[in-house]
Amino acid sequence: MRQRLVIRNGRIVDGSGTPAFAGDVAVEGDRIVAVGEVDSFDDAEVIDAAGMVVAPGFIEIHTHYDPQICWDRRATPAGEHGVTTVIMGNCGLSLAPVRPGFGERITRMFNKIEDIDTRFFDEAVSYAWSSYPEYLDAIREGLGVNIAPVVGHSILRHYVMGDAAQQRTATDDEIAEMCGLLKDAITAGAFGLSMSYKHLTDDHDRPMASSFADTRERIALARTVVEGGRRYVQTTLAQSDMDERYRELDELGEISIATGASCSALAVMQQPHLPDSYRNDIAKLIELQAKGAYVRGQTMTRPLDFSFRLTRANALLYLVPVWSEIMLQSPEQRKKTLSDKSLWPRLDEALRNYVPGQDIIGFFRVKIAEAADNQRYVGRSLAEIGKSEAISSCEAMLRIALADDFETLFDMTGMVHGNDDIVAEILDHPLIQMGGSDAGAHVAQFAGEGDATYMLQHFVRDLGKFSLERAIQRMTSDIARDFGIDDRGSIRPGYFADLVIFDPDTIERGPEILIRDLPGDGERFIRRATGIDKVFVNGRLFVDRGEYTEARAGRTV
């Protein structure tokens, strides 16, 4: 017998943006079968949601859970925040296709670009697959959340072109081979394609392979996605070079018009050092829409707060010459190198030259210090410490870290994307997609998951910037519409029963905490949400008052 469930007396916010209404939701198997006033349902489990909101499960569009899914099919803590579907494999990186022996290179790319420790891969990512369909077969069983897995453009190029992937454009034959691999992946369940224009260096300090592609290659791949019945094409844009950034957006518009793809670009943010950038981004998106392109910008709800230890992976320092070579060293060798005070002037100069006129380290504060003498620095910025002691911010950081055997925790809060008025303006724009969380990546720097609960806690309840109906629409049906996610993102008869029940008066993302639950005793920052009563994935109870059940009903979407 198919499982039956009735959620009664809830305040239903169905994802459409229309006003909430009191009513019931009936579920049979994995589908919603009735909404409103539901009569008696034989053999149904009944849940009383009085005083609670019943909403569609939230869709998280920009994650890097693909490595974590290999050892944690629940993608924790996504479900605790009401997230029932995650799109993973963004920024041109995926775990397949992979030729024998190339897994180590992919591991190092994830380490340098996404700050995911190589130890986690060594212990839990087997690379026991070659093709993308084989990879999907390896991760499908036992999923707690729904996944929308995306093929990384850089990884496709490496598979087909070898070392030439980072040297030149592709030939017609190579493009045809990449399209064939992508078609096979889409047929097997891949959700789309991710690219990168942002010239992040890889583990060999060379630009990512995706950045060497020309327009004809990108169009051919995007057309393959659309012909396979999908729409998602994601890319990462240049962040500081605005002229380059808008050339990239123009090309995305060309790709969308030529293929019908829904192109999604990371990230549109409020940046103090580029105060007009978000307005200019939105103006460019409006211009592209007028030409017939379907191009959207991704953003996050929270400030881009960031923590780091010099002994851990660090995407910021990986980008800085001199520092990048040191960050590739083992933690013990890195400590030895950074202890050499004769090197400090070069390290200081490299940071000063990376963004001229910007003290990129000075904004960071001392969050946790170990040595007794360092306690006086806790809560103070490196710029403030440096000024008071007549040294640079870089030297202040290195002196403090050296006294702590390089285990000092530094952080930056409230700077980037921290102006609530501007962030609300960005979040509400119809050409912006909510969800640039990066969950699953940079786990030793910040807790990525929690954008959905922060939206409801901060922008709905605390500030009143959004109605509950509008906020939930932005996290559910708007995303499903943009990317063609069928039968999800709304509470309607016939739709999949991805549902979240929460208390709007108490929902919170929770404080950022550091835990050790990763392979090899690895540490990560996470947030434990409160106020979420129950989360259902495809009709099965997945999270019950913060605790995971044994249900594993997730699937590829």
C-alpha positions as CSV (number, residue, x, y, z in Angstrom):
1,M,0.0,0.0,0.0
2,R,1.2,3.5,-0.9
3,Q,2.0,5.6,2.2
4,R,-0.7,8.2,2.9
5,L,-0.3,11.4,4.9
6,V,-2.5,14.4,5.7
7,I,-1.1,17.6,7.1
8,R,-4.0,19.5,8.7
9,N,-4.6,23.0,10.0
10,G,-1.5,24.5,8.5
11,R,-1.0,28.0,7.1
12,I,-0.3,27.0,3.5
13,V,2.2,29.2,1.5
14,D,2.1,27.3,-1.8
15,G,5.1,28.9,-3.5
16,S,3.1,30.9,-6.1
17,G,3.4,34.2,-4.3
18,T,-0.4,34.4,-3.7
19,P,-1.7,35.0,-0.1
20,A,-1.4,32.2,2.4
21,F,-4.5,30.3,3.3
22,A,-5.6,27.9,6.0
23,G,-6.0,24.3,4.9
24,D,-4.8,20.7,4.6
25,V,-2.3,18.9,2.4
26,A,-2.9,15.3,1.4
27,V,0.0,13.1,0.2
28,E,-0.1,9.6,-1.3
29,G,3.2,8.0,-2.1
30,D,5.6,10.7,-3.4
31,R,2.9,13.1,-4.6
32,I,0.5,15.7,-3.3
33,V,-3.0,14.6,-4.1
34,A,-5.2,17.3,-2.5
35,V,-4.8,20.8,-1.1
36,G,-7.4,22.8,0.8
37,E,-10.1,21.1,2.8
38,V,-9.2,17.4,2.7
39,D,-11.8,14.8,3.7
40,S,-11.1,11.7,5.7
41,F,-8.2,9.8,4.1
42,D,-8.3,6.1,4.9
43,D,-5.1,4.7,6.7
44,A,-3.5,8.1,6.5
45,E,-1.0,9.4,9.0
46,V,-2.2,12.8,10.3
47,I,0.1,15.6,11.3
48,D,-1.4,18.7,13.0
49,A,0.4,21.8,11.7
50,A,-1.7,24.3,13.7
51,G,0.3,27.5,14.1
52,M,2.8,26.4,11.5
53,V,3.5,27.3,7.9
54,V,3.4,24.6,5.3
55,A,5.6,25.5,2.3
56,P,7.3,23.7,-0.6
57,G,10.8,22.4,0.1
58,F,13.4,25.0,-0.7
59,I,15.6,24.6,-3.8
60,E,19.3,25.5,-3.3
61,I,20.8,26.5,-6.7
62,H,24.5,26.9,-6.1
63,T,26.2,24.2,-4.1
64,H,29.3,22.0,-4.2
65,Y,27.8,19.0,-2.3
66,D,29.1,16.6,-5.0
67,P,32.2,15.5,-3.0
68,Q,30.2,15.4,0.3
69,I,27.4,13.3,-1.3
70,C,30.0,10.5,-1.7
71,W,30.2,10.1,2.1
72,D,27.0,11.8,3.3
73,R,24.0,11.1,1.1
74,R,21.9,13.4,3.3
75,A,24.0,16.5,2.3
76,T,23.9,17.7,5.9
77,P,22.8,20.2,7.1
78,A,20.7,21.1,4.0
79,G,17.6,19.3,5.2
80,E,17.7,20.9,8.6
81,H,17.2,24.3,6.8
82,G,14.2,23.1,4.8
83,V,16.2,22.4,1.6
84,T,14.9,19.4,-0.3
85,T,16.7,19.9,-3.6
86,V,20.3,20.9,-4.2
87,I,22.0,21.8,-7.5
88,M,25.6,20.7,-7.3
89,G,28.6,20.6,-9.7
90,N,28.8,24.4,-10.3
91,C,31.7,26.6,-11.4
92,G,32.9,24.3,-14.1
93,L,33.9,21.5,-11.6
94,S,32.4,18.0,-11.3
95,L,33.6,14.6,-10.3
96,A,33.1,13.0,-13.7
97,P,33.9,12.2,-16.4
98,V,37.3,11.1,-15.3
99,R,40.1,9.1,-17.0
100,P,42.1,6.7,-14.9
101,G,44.6,8.5,-12.7
102,F,43.1,12.0,-13.3
103,G,41.0,11.9,-10.0
104,E,44.0,13.3,-8.1
105,R,44.0,16.4,-10.3
106,I,40.2,16.9,-9.8
107,T,40.8,16.5,-6.1
108,R,43.4,19.3,-6.1
109,M,41.2,21.5,-8.2
110,F,38.4,21.2,-5.6
111,N,40.9,21.9,-2.9
112,K,42.3,25.0,-4.5
113,I,39.1,26.5,-5.9
114,E,36.5,25.3,-3.4
115,D,38.6,24.9,-0.3
116,I,37.7,21.3,0.1
117,D,40.4,19.4,1.9
118,T,42.2,16.7,-0.1
119,R,42.0,14.4,3.0
120,F,38.2,14.1,2.5
121,F,38.7,12.9,-1.1
122,D,41.4,10.5,-0.1
123,E,39.2,8.8,2.4
124,A,35.8,9.0,0.8
125,V,35.8,9.8,-2.9
126,S,36.7,6.6,-4.7
127,Y,36.7,7.7,-8.4
128,A,35.5,4.2,-9.1
129,W,33.8,5.5,-12.2
130,S,34.9,6.9,-15.6
131,S,31.8,8.2,-17.3
132,Y,29.2,10.6,-15.9
133,P,26.4,7.9,-16.1
134,E,28.7,5.6,-14.0
135,Y,29.2,8.4,-11.5
136,L,25.4,8.9,-11.1
137,D,25.0,5.2,-10.6
138,A,27.5,5.3,-7.8
139,I,25.8,8.1,-5.9
140,R,22.1,7.6,-6.4
141,E,21.5,4.9,-3.8
142,G,20.5,6.2,-0.4
143,L,20.0,9.9,-1.2
144,G,18.3,11.9,1.5
145,V,17.8,15.0,-0.5
146,N,17.0,15.4,-4.2
147,I,20.1,16.3,-6.3
148,A,20.4,18.1,-9.6
149,P,23.9,17.1,-10.6
150,V,25.7,19.3,-13.2
151,V,28.6,18.5,-15.6
152,G,31.6,20.7,-15.2
153,H,32.9,22.2,-18.4
154,S,36.6,22.2,-17.2
155,I,36.3,18.5,-16.4
156,L,34.8,17.7,-19.9
157,R,37.7,19.6,-21.5
158,H,40.4,17.7,-19.5
159,Y,38.7,14.4,-20.4
160,V,38.7,15.1,-24.1
161,M,41.8,17.4,-24.6
162,G,44.3,16.4,-22.0
163,D,46.9,19.0,-21.3
164,A,45.7,21.0,-24.3
165,A,42.5,21.9,-22.3
166,Q,44.5,24.6,-20.6
167,Q,46.3,25.8,-23.7
168,R,43.9,26.5,-26.6
169,T,40.4,26.5,-28.0
170,A,38.9,23.1,-29.0
171,T,38.8,21.7,-32.5
172,D,35.5,20.7,-34.2
173,D,36.2,17.1,-33.4
174,E,37.0,17.8,-29.8
175,I,33.8,19.9,-29.4
176,A,31.8,17.0,-31.0
177,E,33.3,14.6,-28.5
178,M,32.5,16.9,-25.5
179,C,29.0,17.2,-26.8
180,G,28.6,13.4,-27.0
181,L,29.8,13.0,-23.4
182,L,27.5,15.7,-22.2
183,K,24.5,14.2,-24.1
184,D,25.2,10.8,-22.4
185,A,25.3,12.6,-19.0
186,I,22.0,14.4,-19.7
187,T,20.4,11.3,-20.8
188,A,21.5,9.5,-17.6
189,G,20.1,12.3,-15.4
190,A,22.6,15.2,-15.4
191,F,20.8,18.6,-14.8
192,G,22.9,20.8,-17.1
193,L,26.4,22.4,-17.6
194,S,28.5,24.6,-15.5
195,M,31.3,26.8,-16.8
196,S,33.6,29.5,-15.5
197,Y,34.8,32.8,-17.0
198,K,36.5,33.7,-13.8
199,H,40.1,33.0,-14.3
200,L,40.7,31.0,-11.1
201,T,43.9,29.2,-11.2
202,D,43.9,25.4,-10.9
203,D,46.1,23.3,-8.8
204,H,49.0,24.0,-11.2
205,D,48.4,27.8,-11.0
206,R,47.0,28.0,-14.5
207,P,43.6,29.3,-15.6
208,M,40.8,26.8,-15.4
209,A,40.3,24.9,-18.6
210,S,36.8,26.4,-19.1
211,S,38.3,29.8,-19.6
212,F,40.1,28.7,-22.8
213,A,36.8,27.9,-24.6
214,D,35.5,30.1,-27.4
215,T,31.9,31.1,-28.0
216,R,31.2,28.3,-30.6
217,E,32.2,25.7,-28.0
218,R,30.0,27.1,-25.3
219,I,27.1,27.4,-27.7
220,A,27.5,23.8,-28.9
221,L,27.5,22.5,-25.3
222,A,24.6,24.7,-24.2
223,R,22.6,23.4,-27.3
224,T,23.3,19.9,-26.2
225,V,21.9,20.6,-22.8
226,V,18.7,22.0,-24.3
227,E,18.3,19.3,-26.9
228,G,18.5,16.8,-24.0
229,G,15.5,18.4,-22.4
230,R,17.4,20.5,-19.8
231,R,18.0,24.3,-19.5
232,Y,20.5,24.9,-16.8
233,V,23.8,26.6,-17.9
234,Q,25.7,28.2,-15.0
235,T,28.9,30.2,-15.0
236,T,31.1,32.2,-12.6
237,L,32.0,35.7,-13.7
238,A,35.0,37.9,-13.3
239,Q,34.6,39.8,-10.1
240,S,36.8,42.9,-10.3
241,D,37.4,43.6,-14.0
242,M,34.0,45.1,-14.9
243,D,34.7,45.4,-18.6
244,E,35.6,41.7,-18.8
245,R,32.6,40.9,-16.7
246,Y,30.1,42.6,-19.1
247,R,31.8,41.0,-22.1
248,E,31.1,37.7,-20.4
249,L,27.5,38.6,-19.7
250,D,27.1,39.6,-23.4
251,E,28.4,36.2,-24.4
252,L,25.9,34.5,-22.1
253,G,23.2,36.4,-23.8
254,E,24.4,35.2,-27.1
255,I,24.5,31.6,-25.9
256,S,20.9,31.9,-24.5
257,I,19.5,33.4,-27.6
258,A,21.2,30.8,-29.8
259,T,20.2,27.8,-27.8
260,G,17.2,28.6,-25.5
261,A,19.3,27.8,-22.4
262,S,18.6,29.4,-19.0
263,C,21.9,31.0,-18.1
264,S,22.7,31.7,-14.5
265,A,25.7,33.8,-13.5
266,L,27.5,34.0,-10.1
267,A,27.4,36.5,-8.4
268,V,25.6,39.8,-8.1
269,M,26.6,41.3,-4.8
270,Q,26.9,44.5,-2.8
271,Q,30.6,45.2,-2.7
272,P,31.8,48.2,-0.7
273,H,34.9,48.7,-2.9
274,L,32.7,48.6,-6.1
275,P,29.5,50.4,-4.9
276,D,27.8,50.6,-8.3
277,S,28.6,47.1,-9.5
278,Y,25.3,45.5,-8.5
279,R,23.3,48.2,-10.2
280,N,25.4,47.9,-13.3
281,D,25.0,44.1,-13.3
282,I,21.2,44.4,-13.1
283,A,21.2,47.0,-15.9
284,K,23.1,44.6,-18.1
285,L,20.7,41.8,-17.3
286,I,17.8,44.0,-18.2
287,E,19.5,44.9,-21.5
288,L,20.0,41.2,-22.3
289,Q,16.4,40.4,-21.5
290,A,15.3,43.1,-24.0
291,K,17.3,41.3,-26.7
292,G,15.5,38.0,-25.9
293,A,18.1,36.4,-23.7
294,Y,17.3,34.4,-20.6
295,V,20.2,35.3,-18.3
296,R,19.8,35.7,-14.5
297,G,22.2,36.6,-11.8
298,Q,22.7,34.5,-8.6
299,T,23.0,36.0,-5.2
300,M,23.0,35.0,-1.5
301,T,20.9,36.3,1.4
302,R,23.7,36.5,3.9
303,P,26.8,38.7,4.2
304,L,29.9,37.0,2.7
305,D,31.4,36.4,6.1
306,F,34.7,34.5,5.9
307,S,37.0,32.7,8.4
308,F,40.3,31.1,7.9
309,R,43.4,29.5,9.5
310,L,46.7,29.6,7.7
311,T,47.0,25.8,8.1
312,R,43.8,25.2,6.1
313,A,42.8,25.6,2.5
314,N,42.2,29.2,1.7
315,A,40.7,30.3,-1.7
316,L,41.6,34.0,-1.1
317,L,45.3,33.3,-0.5
318,Y,45.4,30.7,-3.3
319,L,44.8,33.6,-5.7
320,V,47.7,35.8,-4.5
321,P,51.2,35.3,-6.1
322,V,53.9,34.0,-3.7
323,W,51.1,33.1,-1.2
324,S,49.6,30.6,-3.7
325,E,52.8,28.5,-3.8
326,I,52.9,28.4,0.0
327,M,49.3,27.4,0.3
328,L,49.9,24.3,-1.9
329,Q,52.4,23.0,0.7
330,S,51.5,20.6,3.4
331,P,50.3,22.2,6.7
332,E,53.6,21.3,8.4
333,Q,55.7,22.7,5.6
334,R,53.5,25.7,5.4
335,K,54.1,26.5,9.1
336,K,57.9,26.2,8.5
337,T,57.8,28.5,5.5
338,L,55.6,31.1,7.2
339,S,57.8,31.1,10.2
340,D,60.7,32.5,8.1
341,K,60.5,36.2,9.0
342,S,62.9,37.1,6.1
343,L,60.0,36.1,3.8
344,W,57.4,38.3,5.4
345,P,58.3,41.5,3.4
346,R,57.6,39.6,0.1
347,L,54.3,38.2,1.5
348,D,53.3,41.7,2.5
349,E,54.1,43.1,-0.9
350,A,52.2,40.4,-2.6
351,L,49.1,41.2,-0.7
352,R,49.5,45.0,-1.3
353,N,49.8,44.4,-5.0
354,Y,47.0,42.0,-5.5
355,V,44.3,44.7,-5.2
356,P,46.1,48.0,-5.4
357,G,44.8,50.4,-2.8
358,Q,42.9,47.7,-0.9
359,D,44.2,46.2,2.3
360,I,42.5,42.9,1.7
361,I,43.8,41.4,5.0
362,G,43.2,44.4,7.1
363,F,39.5,43.8,7.3
364,F,39.9,40.5,9.0
365,R,39.7,40.3,12.8
366,V,41.2,37.9,15.3
367,K,38.3,35.5,16.2
368,I,40.0,32.8,18.2
369,A,43.6,32.9,19.6
370,E,45.5,30.3,21.5
371,A,48.5,32.0,23.1
372,A,47.9,34.0,26.3
373,D,49.6,37.1,24.9
374,N,47.3,37.0,21.8
375,Q,44.1,37.2,23.8
376,R,44.4,41.0,23.8
377,Y,43.9,40.9,20.0
378,V,40.6,38.9,20.0
379,G,37.9,41.0,18.3
380,R,40.2,43.5,16.8
381,S,41.0,43.9,13.1
382,L,44.4,43.3,11.7
383,A,44.4,46.8,10.3
384,E,43.8,48.2,13.8
385,I,46.4,46.0,15.4
386,G,48.9,46.9,12.7
387,K,48.3,50.6,13.1
388,S,48.7,50.4,16.9
389,E,52.0,48.6,16.6
390,A,53.3,50.4,13.5
391,I,53.4,47.3,11.3
392,S,51.4,46.1,8.3
393,S,48.2,44.1,8.5
394,C,50.1,41.2,7.0
395,E,52.9,41.3,9.6
396,A,50.3,41.6,12.3
397,M,48.6,38.4,11.0
398,L,51.8,36.5,10.8
399,R,53.1,37.5,14.2
400,I,49.9,36.5,15.9
401,A,49.6,33.3,13.9
402,L,53.3,32.3,14.7
403,A,52.6,32.7,18.4
404,D,49.6,30.3,18.0
405,D,51.5,27.7,16.0
406,F,49.4,29.1,13.1
407,E,46.1,27.9,14.5
408,T,44.7,31.4,15.0
409,L,41.2,31.8,13.5
410,F,40.7,35.0,11.6
411,D,37.3,36.3,10.3
412,M,35.7,39.0,8.4
413,T,32.0,39.9,9.0
414,G,29.4,42.3,7.6
415,M,31.5,43.8,4.8
416,V,30.6,42.2,1.5
417,H,26.9,41.9,0.9
418,G,26.3,43.3,4.3
419,N,24.0,46.3,3.6
420,D,20.5,45.0,4.3
421,D,18.7,47.6,2.2
422,I,20.8,46.9,-0.9
423,V,20.8,43.1,-0.4
424,A,16.9,43.2,-0.2
425,E,16.8,45.3,-3.4
426,I,19.0,42.7,-5.2
427,L,17.0,39.7,-3.8
428,D,13.7,41.1,-4.9
429,H,14.7,41.8,-8.5
430,P,13.0,39.4,-11.0
431,L,16.2,38.9,-12.9
432,I,18.0,37.7,-9.7
433,Q,18.0,34.1,-8.4
434,M,18.3,33.6,-4.7
435,G,20.8,31.0,-3.7
436,G,24.5,31.6,-4.2
437,S,25.4,29.9,-1.0
438,D,28.3,27.7,-2.1
439,A,27.2,25.1,0.5
440,G,29.5,22.1,0.6
441,A,32.5,24.3,-0.3
442,H,34.8,26.5,1.8
443,V,33.6,24.5,4.8
444,A,36.5,25.6,7.0
445,Q,35.8,29.3,6.1
446,F,32.1,29.7,6.6
447,A,28.8,27.8,6.9
448,G,27.3,28.0,3.5
449,E,24.0,26.3,4.2
450,G,21.4,28.5,5.9
451,D,20.4,31.1,3.2
452,A,16.8,30.0,3.3
453,T,16.4,30.1,7.0
454,Y,18.2,33.5,7.1
455,M,15.8,34.9,4.5
456,L,12.8,33.9,6.6
457,Q,14.4,35.0,9.9
458,H,16.1,38.2,8.9
459,F,14.4,39.7,5.8
460,V,10.9,38.5,6.5
461,R,10.4,38.5,10.3
462,D,13.1,40.9,11.7
463,L,13.2,43.5,9.0
464,G,9.9,43.1,7.2
465,K,11.6,43.5,3.8
466,F,9.6,40.6,2.3
467,S,6.3,39.1,2.8
468,L,6.4,35.4,3.7
469,E,4.7,34.6,0.4
470,R,7.2,36.5,-1.7
471,A,10.2,35.1,0.2
472,I,9.1,31.5,-0.3
473,Q,8.2,32.1,-3.9
474,R,11.8,33.3,-4.5
475,M,13.2,30.1,-3.0
476,T,10.8,27.6,-4.7
477,S,8.6,28.2,-7.7
478,D,10.7,31.0,-9.2
479,I,13.7,28.7,-9.3
480,A,11.7,25.7,-10.6
481,R,10.3,27.9,-13.4
482,D,13.7,29.3,-14.4
483,F,15.4,25.9,-14.8
484,G,12.4,23.7,-15.8
485,I,12.3,21.6,-12.6
486,D,9.0,19.8,-13.3
487,D,6.4,19.2,-10.6
488,R,8.4,20.7,-7.7
489,G,8.6,24.1,-6.1
490,S,4.8,24.5,-5.4
491,I,2.1,22.9,-3.3
492,R,-0.3,21.6,-6.0
493,P,-2.0,18.3,-6.7
494,G,0.2,16.2,-8.8
495,Y,3.4,17.8,-7.6
496,F,6.1,15.9,-5.7
497,A,5.6,16.1,-1.9
498,D,8.7,18.1,-1.0
499,L,7.4,20.0,2.0
500,V,8.6,21.9,5.0
501,I,6.6,22.7,8.1
502,F,8.0,25.6,10.2
503,D,7.1,28.1,12.9
504,P,7.5,31.6,11.3
505,D,7.9,33.1,14.8
506,T,10.9,31.1,15.8
507,I,12.7,30.0,12.6
508,E,16.4,30.9,12.7
509,R,19.5,29.7,10.9
510,G,21.3,29.3,14.2
511,P,24.9,30.4,15.2
512,E,27.9,29.3,13.2
513,I,29.6,26.4,15.0
514,L,32.8,24.5,14.3
515,I,32.4,20.7,14.3
516,R,34.5,17.7,13.4
517,D,32.5,15.2,11.4
518,L,34.2,15.0,8.1
519,P,36.4,12.1,6.8
520,G,39.8,12.1,8.5
521,D,38.5,14.0,11.5
522,G,38.1,17.1,9.4
523,E,36.4,20.2,10.7
524,R,33.7,22.4,9.1
525,F,31.5,25.3,10.1
526,I,27.8,24.6,10.1
527,R,24.6,26.1,11.4
528,R,21.8,24.1,13.1
529,A,18.4,25.6,12.2
530,T,15.6,26.0,14.7
531,G,11.9,26.5,14.2
532,I,11.6,23.9,11.5
533,D,9.3,21.2,12.6
534,K,9.3,18.7,9.7
535,V,10.8,18.3,6.3
536,F,9.5,15.8,3.7
537,V,11.3,14.6,0.6
538,N,9.2,12.9,-2.0
539,G,6.5,12.2,0.6
540,R,8.8,10.7,3.2
541,L,9.7,12.4,6.5
542,F,13.4,13.2,6.3
543,V,13.9,15.7,9.2
544,D,11.8,15.7,12.3
545,R,12.5,18.6,14.7
546,G,16.1,18.8,13.7
547,E,16.7,15.0,13.8
548,Y,17.2,12.9,10.6
549,T,15.0,9.9,10.1
550,E,16.0,6.7,8.3
551,A,14.1,7.8,5.2
552,R,16.2,8.0,2.0
553,A,13.7,9.0,-0.7
554,G,15.9,11.6,-2.5
555,R,16.4,11.2,-6.3
556,T,17.9,13.0,-9.2
557,V,15.6,15.7,-10.6
